[in-house]
Amino acid sequence: MSDSHGTTKPWSGRFNEPTDAFVEAFTASVGFDQRLYKYDIQGSIAHATMLARQGILSDAECDTIVDGLEQIRTRIEQGDFSWSVSLEDVHMNIESALTEAIGEAGKKLHTGRSRNDQVATDIRLWLRDEIEQIRDAILGLQTALLDKAELEVETILPGFTHLQTAQPVSFGHHMMAWFEMLERDRERLADCNKRLNVMPLGAAALAGTTYPIDRQLTAELLGFSRPSENSLDAVSDRDFAIEFSAAASILMMHLSRFSEELIIWSSAQFGFIELSDSFCTGSSIMPQKKNPDVPELIRGKTGRIFGHLIGLLTLMKSQPLAYNKDNQEDKEPLFDSVDNLKGSLKVFADMVPAIDCRKQAMRQATMQGFATATDLADYLVRKGIPFRDAHEVVGKAVAFGVAEGRDLSQMKLQELQDFSTKIEEDVFDILTLEGSLAARDHIGGTAPNQVRNAIARARTRLGV
């Protein structure tokens, strides 16, 4: 049977009427799944090689098929390949072109497999490569953060809780917090790849095949850790896509948090940093504006990636075993997530080195929020006062400072002693911002020497 365009469908034997033209276009996926061509050809070459090893194809037929597929790959890469909507998807387009090029042998390639296990294999091959590229992009951003942290170890930034000044921190320490978040993302993606790296090929439509195939061989040829254990699960499983989307959502959530801080810090109200002009835009009406459009856009794209995760979960939630046409809808969310992740990571890796720290503004802001109040409480504890009593003493001192418009470090010794006779001249060693940073001298603390040690450990961990 031919369709309305005269193209014979590979599955046409059962049907007496052509596919409706609108339905044909509506159900076709070749417009977006053609980007899987390299992996479809890779899987087909491994499948043909296995069939020949098992005597299902002759060596000559296998050689002809492999040569034909490699020529098609070259044609696609050179832009000399015509994709047909009437052939529905990347698989049928390539198979049709192969049969047209090499004749009868091309019709034998699909022996012992189905488009169900074929597409499941293609997506896993593609996503496996993309995950490694994303992990490399994360590494690039982490390296930029390490470099920035190293430059700004001594720079004092107000640390916030509830967006209220809490305690002084090193700007380098803050960059290392971002680094650690990304390290978890990199580990999550590596872990995702372990479960993804299982081969569906050979499960055929849903029950396996009657041919004496060697799935272990095909798995080895394609670099999979093993073939899937259950044919029904193999063709219908999209857990790997959902797991990737969950990891992608967490990663984008982190980038959105980074973006939010850059947006706040670069505002006139904070003025802690200035972003490079290369990552900002102006206003069409207000000539003074310098808008942090890049971090704003990344913050916005986060919702898009979250949506893809929810979409995939919803796609799978009611599907009975085994394969259903619903699963055609798994690719566009994955493609879009990957593209936006890679773009966001690249622009962040370029943007971080160009962050210009306004050190005086950071310091002044840190002085305004009684950031060393906890240091004073700890000082009193070391003088023998129970912490809860020390907390109350410092609270009264802060109330006095609020009324007077002065920070704790700006008070006279006699004024501080009005709140506790335990306070002595050495209190000013810990009330300075530098003293506060230096006092947190333990692994994970913000003391400059600890930040430098953390950077060194991170470089060793990454090999950079």
Secondary structure as a PSIPRED ss2 file (coil, helix, strand):
# PSIPRED VFORMAT (PSIPRED V4.0)

   1 M C   1.000  0.000  0.000
   2 S E   0.000  0.000  1.000
   3 D C   1.000  0.000  0.000
   4 S C   1.000  0.000  0.000
   5 H C   1.000  0.000  0.000
   6 G C   1.000  0.000  0.000
   7 T C   1.000  0.000  0.000
   8 T E   0.000  0.000  1.000
   9 K C   1.000  0.000  0.000
  10 P C   1.000  0.000  0.000
  11 W C   1.000  0.000  0.000
  12 S H   0.000  1.000  0.000
  13 G H   0.000  1.000  0.000
  14 R H   0.000  1.000  0.000
  15 F C   1.000  0.000  0.000
  16 N C   1.000  0.000  0.000
  17 E C   1.000  0.000  0.000
  18 P C   1.000  0.000  0.000
  19 T C   1.000  0.000  0.000
  20 D C   1.000  0.000  0.000
  21 A H   0.000  1.000  0.000
  22 F H   0.000  1.000  0.000
  23 V H   0.000  1.000  0.000
  24 E H   0.000  1.000  0.000
  25 A H   0.000  1.000  0.000
  26 F H   0.000  1.000  0.000
  27 T H   0.000  1.000  0.000
  28 A C   1.000  0.000  0.000
  29 S C   1.000  0.000  0.000
  30 V H   0.000  1.000  0.000
  31 G H   0.000  1.000  0.000
  32 F H   0.000  1.000  0.000
  33 D H   0.000  1.000  0.000
  34 Q H   0.000  1.000  0.000
  35 R H   0.000  1.000  0.000
  36 L H   0.000  1.000  0.000
  37 Y H   0.000  1.000  0.000
  38 K H   0.000  1.000  0.000
  39 Y H   0.000  1.000  0.000
  40 D H   0.000  1.000  0.000
  41 I H   0.000  1.000  0.000
  42 Q H   0.000  1.000  0.000
  43 G H   0.000  1.000  0.000
  44 S H   0.000  1.000  0.000
  45 I H   0.000  1.000  0.000
  46 A H   0.000  1.000  0.000
  47 H H   0.000  1.000  0.000
  48 A H   0.000  1.000  0.000
  49 T H   0.000  1.000  0.000
  50 M H   0.000  1.000  0.000
  51 L H   0.000  1.000  0.000
  52 A H   0.000  1.000  0.000
  53 R H   0.000  1.000  0.000
  54 Q C   1.000  0.000  0.000
  55 G C   1.000  0.000  0.000
  56 I C   1.000  0.000  0.000
  57 L C   1.000  0.000  0.000
  58 S C   1.000  0.000  0.000
  59 D H   0.000  1.000  0.000
  60 A H   0.000  1.000  0.000
  61 E H   0.000  1.000  0.000
  62 C H   0.000  1.000  0.000
  63 D H   0.000  1.000  0.000
  64 T H   0.000  1.000  0.000
  65 I H   0.000  1.000  0.000
  66 V H   0.000  1.000  0.000
  67 D H   0.000  1.000  0.000
  68 G H   0.000  1.000  0.000
  69 L H   0.000  1.000  0.000
  70 E H   0.000  1.000  0.000
  71 Q H   0.000  1.000  0.000
  72 I H   0.000  1.000  0.000
  73 R H   0.000  1.000  0.000
  74 T H   0.000  1.000  0.000
  75 R H   0.000  1.000  0.000
  76 I H   0.000  1.000  0.000
  77 E H   0.000  1.000  0.000
  78 Q C   1.000  0.000  0.000
  79 G C   1.000  0.000  0.000
  80 D C   1.000  0.000  0.000
  81 F C   1.000  0.000  0.000
  82 S C   1.000  0.000  0.000
  83 W C   1.000  0.000  0.000
  84 S C   1.000  0.000  0.000
  85 V H   0.000  1.000  0.000
  86 S H   0.000  1.000  0.000
  87 L H   0.000  1.000  0.000
  88 E C   1.000  0.000  0.000
  89 D C   1.000  0.000  0.000
  90 V H   0.000  1.000  0.000
  91 H H   0.000  1.000  0.000
  92 M H   0.000  1.000  0.000
  93 N H   0.000  1.000  0.000
  94 I H   0.000  1.000  0.000
  95 E H   0.000  1.000  0.000
  96 S H   0.000  1.000  0.000
  97 A H   0.000  1.000  0.000
  98 L H   0.000  1.000  0.000
  99 T H   0.000  1.000  0.000
 100 E H   0.000  1.000  0.000
 101 A H   0.000  1.000  0.000
 102 I H   0.000  1.000  0.000
 103 G C   1.000  0.000  0.000
 104 E H   0.000  1.000  0.000
 105 A H   0.000  1.000  0.000
 106 G H   0.000  1.000  0.000
 107 K H   0.000  1.000  0.000
 108 K C   1.000  0.000  0.000
 109 L C   1.000  0.000  0.000
 110 H C   1.000  0.000  0.000
 111 T C   1.000  0.000  0.000
 112 G C   1.000  0.000  0.000
 113 R C   1.000  0.000  0.000
 114 S C   1.000  0.000  0.000
 115 R H   0.000  1.000  0.000
 116 N H   0.000  1.000  0.000
 117 D H   0.000  1.000  0.000
 118 Q H   0.000  1.000  0.000
 119 V H   0.000  1.000  0.000
 120 A H   0.000  1.000  0.000
 121 T H   0.000  1.000  0.000
 122 D H   0.000  1.000  0.000
 123 I H   0.000  1.000  0.000
 124 R H   0.000  1.000  0.000
 125 L H   0.000  1.000  0.000
 126 W H   0.000  1.000  0.000
 127 L H   0.000  1.000  0.000
 128 R H   0.000  1.000  0.000
 129 D H   0.000  1.000  0.000
 130 E H   0.000  1.000  0.000
 131 I H   0.000  1.000  0.000
 132 E H   0.000  1.000  0.000
 133 Q H   0.000  1.000  0.000
 134 I H   0.000  1.000  0.000
 135 R H   0.000  1.000  0.000
 136 D H   0.000  1.000  0.000
 137 A H   0.000  1.000  0.000
 138 I H   0.000  1.000  0.000
 139 L H   0.000  1.000  0.000
 140 G H   0.000  1.000  0.000
 141 L H   0.000  1.000  0.000
 142 Q H   0.000  1.000  0.000
 143 T H   0.000  1.000  0.000
 144 A H   0.000  1.000  0.000
 145 L H   0.000  1.000  0.000
 146 L H   0.000  1.000  0.000
 147 D H   0.000  1.000  0.000
 148 K H   0.000  1.000  0.000
 149 A H   0.000  1.000  0.000
 150 E H   0.000  1.000  0.000
 151 L H   0.000  1.000  0.000
 152 E C   1.000  0.000  0.000
 153 V C   1.000  0.000  0.000
 154 E C   1.000  0.000  0.000
 155 T C   1.000  0.000  0.000
 156 I E   0.000  0.000  1.000
 157 L E   0.000  0.000  1.000
 158 P E   0.000  0.000  1.000
 159 G E   0.000  0.000  1.000
 160 F E   0.000  0.000  1.000
 161 T E   0.000  0.000  1.000
 162 H C   1.000  0.000  0.000
 163 L C   1.000  0.000  0.000
 164 Q E   0.000  0.000  1.000
 165 T E   0.000  0.000  1.000
 166 A E   0.000  0.000  1.000
 167 Q E   0.000  0.000  1.000
 168 P E   0.000  0.000  1.000
 169 V E   0.000  0.000  1.000
 170 S E   0.000  0.000  1.000
 171 F H   0.000  1.000  0.000
 172 G H   0.000  1.000  0.000
 173 H H   0.000  1.000  0.000
 174 H H   0.000  1.000  0.000
 175 M H   0.000  1.000  0.000
 176 M H   0.000  1.000  0.000
 177 A H   0.000  1.000  0.000
 178 W H   0.000  1.000  0.000
 179 F H   0.000  1.000  0.000
 180 E H   0.000  1.000  0.000
 181 M H   0.000  1.000  0.000
 182 L H   0.000  1.000  0.000
 183 E H   0.000  1.000  0.000
 184 R H   0.000  1.000  0.000
 185 D H   0.000  1.000  0.000
 186 R H   0.000  1.000  0.000
 187 E H   0.000  1.000  0.000
 188 R H   0.000  1.000  0.000
 189 L H   0.000  1.000  0.000
 190 A H   0.000  1.000  0.000
 191 D H   0.000  1.000  0.000
 192 C H   0.000  1.000  0.000
 193 N H   0.000  1.000  0.000
 194 K H   0.000  1.000  0.000
 195 R H   0.000  1.000  0.000
 196 L H   0.000  1.000  0.000
 197 N C   1.000  0.000  0.000
 198 V E   0.000  0.000  1.000
 199 M E   0.000  0.000  1.000
 200 P C   1.000  0.000  0.000
 201 L C   1.000  0.000  0.000
 202 G C   1.000  0.000  0.000
 203 A C   1.000  0.000  0.000
 204 A C   1.000  0.000  0.000
 205 A C   1.000  0.000  0.000
 206 L C   1.000  0.000  0.000
 207 A C   1.000  0.000  0.000
 208 G C   1.000  0.000  0.000
 209 T C   1.000  0.000  0.000
 210 T C   1.000  0.000  0.000
 211 Y C   1.000  0.000  0.000
 212 P C   1.000  0.000  0.000
 213 I C   1.000  0.000  0.000
 214 D C   1.000  0.000  0.000
 215 R H   0.000  1.000  0.000
 216 Q H   0.000  1.000  0.000
 217 L H   0.000  1.000  0.000
 218 T H   0.000  1.000  0.000
 219 A H   0.000  1.000  0.000
 220 E H   0.000  1.000  0.000
 221 L H   0.000  1.000  0.000
 222 L H   0.000  1.000  0.000
 223 G C   1.000  0.000  0.000
 224 F C   1.000  0.000  0.000
 225 S C   1.000  0.000  0.000
 226 R E   0.000  0.000  1.000
 227 P E   0.000  0.000  1.000
 228 S C   1.000  0.000  0.000
 229 E C   1.000  0.000  0.000
 230 N C   1.000  0.000  0.000
 231 S H   0.000  1.000  0.000
 232 L H   0.000  1.000  0.000
 233 D H   0.000  1.000  0.000
 234 A H   0.000  1.000  0.000
 235 V H   0.000  1.000  0.000
 236 S H   0.000  1.000  0.000
 237 D C   1.000  0.000  0.000
 238 R C   1.000  0.000  0.000
 239 D H   0.000  1.000  0.000
 240 F H   0.000  1.000  0.000
 241 A H   0.000  1.000  0.000
 242 I H   0.000  1.000  0.000
 243 E H   0.000  1.000  0.000
 244 F H   0.000  1.000  0.000
 245 S H   0.000  1.000  0.000
 246 A H   0.000  1.000  0.000
 247 A H   0.000  1.000  0.000
 248 A H   0.000  1.000  0.000
 249 S H   0.000  1.000  0.000
 250 I H   0.000  1.000  0.000
 251 L H   0.000  1.000  0.000
 252 M H   0.000  1.000  0.000
 253 M H   0.000  1.000  0.000
 254 H H   0.000  1.000  0.000
 255 L H   0.000  1.000  0.000
 256 S H   0.000  1.000  0.000
 257 R H   0.000  1.000  0.000
 258 F H   0.000  1.000  0.000
 259 S H   0.000  1.000  0.000
 260 E H   0.000  1.000  0.000
 261 E H   0.000  1.000  0.000
 262 L H   0.000  1.000  0.000
 263 I H   0.000  1.000  0.000
 264 I H   0.000  1.000  0.000
 265 W H   0.000  1.000  0.000
 266 S C   1.000  0.000  0.000
 267 S C   1.000  0.000  0.000
 268 A C   1.000  0.000  0.000
 269 Q C   1.000  0.000  0.000
 270 F C   1.000  0.000  0.000
 271 G C   1.000  0.000  0.000
 272 F C   1.000  0.000  0.000
 273 I E   0.000  0.000  1.000
 274 E E   0.000  0.000  1.000
 275 L C   1.000  0.000  0.000
 276 S C   1.000  0.000  0.000
 277 D H   0.000  1.000  0.000
 278 S H   0.000  1.000  0.000
 279 F H   0.000  1.000  0.000
 280 C C   1.000  0.000  0.000
 281 T E   0.000  0.000  1.000
 282 G C   1.000  0.000  0.000
 283 S C   1.000  0.000  0.000
 284 S C   1.000  0.000  0.000
 285 I C   1.000  0.000  0.000
 286 M C   1.000  0.000  0.000
 287 P C   1.000  0.000  0.000
 288 Q C   1.000  0.000  0.000
 289 K C   1.000  0.000  0.000
 290 K C   1.000  0.000  0.000
 291 N E   0.000  0.000  1.000
 292 P C   1.000  0.000  0.000
 293 D H   0.000  1.000  0.000
 294 V H   0.000  1.000  0.000
 295 P H   0.000  1.000  0.000
 296 E H   0.000  1.000  0.000
 297 L H   0.000  1.000  0.000
 298 I H   0.000  1.000  0.000
 299 R H   0.000  1.000  0.000
 300 G H   0.000  1.000  0.000
 301 K H   0.000  1.000  0.000
 302 T H   0.000  1.000  0.000
 303 G H   0.000  1.000  0.000
 304 R H   0.000  1.000  0.000
 305 I H   0.000  1.000  0.000
 306 F H   0.000  1.000  0.000
 307 G H   0.000  1.000  0.000
 308 H H   0.000  1.000  0.000
 309 L H   0.000  1.000  0.000
 310 I H   0.000  1.000  0.000
 311 G H   0.000  1.000  0.000
 312 L H   0.000  1.000  0.000
 313 L H   0.000  1.000  0.000
 314 T H   0.000  1.000  0.000
 315 L H   0.000  1.000  0.000
 316 M H   0.000  1.000  0.000
 317 K C   1.000  0.000  0.000
 318 S C   1.000  0.000  0.000
 319 Q C   1.000  0.000  0.000
 320 P C   1.000  0.000  0.000
 321 L C   1.000  0.000  0.000
 322 A C   1.000  0.000  0.000
 323 Y C   1.000  0.000  0.000
 324 N C   1.000  0.000  0.000
 325 K H   0.000  1.000  0.000
 326 D H   0.000  1.000  0.000
 327 N H   0.000  1.000  0.000
 328 Q H   0.000  1.000  0.000
 329 E H   0.000  1.000  0.000
 330 D H   0.000  1.000  0.000
 331 K H   0.000  1.000  0.000
 332 E H   0.000  1.000  0.000
 333 P H   0.000  1.000  0.000
 334 L H   0.000  1.000  0.000
 335 F H   0.000  1.000  0.000
 336 D H   0.000  1.000  0.000
 337 S H   0.000  1.000  0.000
 338 V H   0.000  1.000  0.000
 339 D H   0.000  1.000  0.000
 340 N H   0.000  1.000  0.000
 341 L H   0.000  1.000  0.000
 342 K H   0.000  1.000  0.000
 343 G H   0.000  1.000  0.000
 344 S H   0.000  1.000  0.000
 345 L H   0.000  1.000  0.000
 346 K H   0.000  1.000  0.000
 347 V H   0.000  1.000  0.000
 348 F H   0.000  1.000  0.000
 349 A H   0.000  1.000  0.000
 350 D H   0.000  1.000  0.000
 351 M H   0.000  1.000  0.000
 352 V H   0.000  1.000  0.000
 353 P H   0.000  1.000  0.000
 354 A H   0.000  1.000  0.000
 355 I C   1.000  0.000  0.000
 356 D E   0.000  0.000  1.000
 357 C E   0.000  0.000  1.000
 358 R C   1.000  0.000  0.000
 359 K H   0.000  1.000  0.000
 360 Q H   0.000  1.000  0.000
 361 A H   0.000  1.000  0.000
 362 M H   0.000  1.000  0.000
 363 R H   0.000  1.000  0.000
 364 Q H   0.000  1.000  0.000
 365 A H   0.000  1.000  0.000
 366 T H   0.000  1.000  0.000
 367 M H   0.000  1.000  0.000
 368 Q C   1.000  0.000  0.000
 369 G C   1.000  0.000  0.000
 370 F C   1.000  0.000  0.000
 371 A C   1.000  0.000  0.000
 372 T C   1.000  0.000  0.000
 373 A H   0.000  1.000  0.000
 374 T H   0.000  1.000  0.000
 375 D H   0.000  1.000  0.000
 376 L H   0.000  1.000  0.000
 377 A H   0.000  1.000  0.000
 378 D H   0.000  1.000  0.000
 379 Y H   0.000  1.000  0.000
 380 L H   0.000  1.000  0.000
 381 V H   0.000  1.000  0.000
 382 R H   0.000  1.000  0.000
 383 K C   1.000  0.000  0.000
 384 G C   1.000  0.000  0.000
 385 I C   1.000  0.000  0.000
 386 P C   1.000  0.000  0.000
 387 F H   0.000  1.000  0.000
 388 R H   0.000  1.000  0.000
 389 D H   0.000  1.000  0.000
 390 A H   0.000  1.000  0.000
 391 H H   0.000  1.000  0.000
 392 E H   0.000  1.000  0.000
 393 V H   0.000  1.000  0.000
 394 V H   0.000  1.000  0.000
 395 G H   0.000  1.000  0.000
 396 K H   0.000  1.000  0.000
 397 A H   0.000  1.000  0.000
 398 V H   0.000  1.000  0.000
 399 A H   0.000  1.000  0.000
 400 F H   0.000  1.000  0.000
 401 G H   0.000  1.000  0.000
 402 V H   0.000  1.000  0.000
 403 A H   0.000  1.000  0.000
 404 E H   0.000  1.000  0.000
 405 G C   1.000  0.000  0.000
 406 R C   1.000  0.000  0.000
 407 D C   1.000  0.000  0.000
 408 L H   0.000  1.000  0.000
 409 S H   0.000  1.000  0.000
 410 Q H   0.000  1.000  0.000
 411 M C   1.000  0.000  0.000
 412 K C   1.000  0.000  0.000
 413 L H   0.000  1.000  0.000
 414 Q H   0.000  1.000  0.000
 415 E H   0.000  1.000  0.000
 416 L H   0.000  1.000  0.000
 417 Q H   0.000  1.000  0.000
 418 D C   1.000  0.000  0.000
 419 F C   1.000  0.000  0.000
 420 S C   1.000  0.000  0.000
 421 T C   1.000  0.000  0.000
 422 K C   1.000  0.000  0.000
 423 I C   1.000  0.000  0.000
 424 E C   1.000  0.000  0.000
 425 E C   1.000  0.000  0.000
 426 D C   1.000  0.000  0.000
 427 V H   0.000  1.000  0.000
 428 F H   0.000  1.000  0.000
 429 D H   0.000  1.000  0.000
 430 I H   0.000  1.000  0.000
 431 L H   0.000  1.000  0.000
 432 T C   1.000  0.000  0.000
 433 L H   0.000  1.000  0.000
 434 E H   0.000  1.000  0.000
 435 G H   0.000  1.000  0.000
 436 S H   0.000  1.000  0.000
 437 L H   0.000  1.000  0.000
 438 A H   0.000  1.000  0.000
 439 A H   0.000  1.000  0.000
 440 R C   1.000  0.000  0.000
 441 D C   1.000  0.000  0.000
 442 H C   1.000  0.000  0.000
 443 I C   1.000  0.000  0.000
 444 G C   1.000  0.000  0.000
 445 G C   1.000  0.000  0.000
 446 T C   1.000  0.000  0.000
 447 A C   1.000  0.000  0.000
 448 P H   0.000  1.000  0.000
 449 N H   0.000  1.000  0.000
 450 Q H   0.000  1.000  0.000
 451 V H   0.000  1.000  0.000
 452 R H   0.000  1.000  0.000
 453 N H   0.000  1.000  0.000
 454 A H   0.000  1.000  0.000
 455 I H   0.000  1.000  0.000
 456 A H   0.000  1.000  0.000
 457 R H   0.000  1.000  0.000
 458 A H   0.000  1.000  0.000
 459 R H   0.000  1.000  0.000
 460 T H   0.000  1.000  0.000
 461 R H   0.000  1.000  0.000
 462 L H   0.000  1.000  0.000
 463 G C   1.000  0.000  0.000
 464 V C   1.000  0.000  0.000
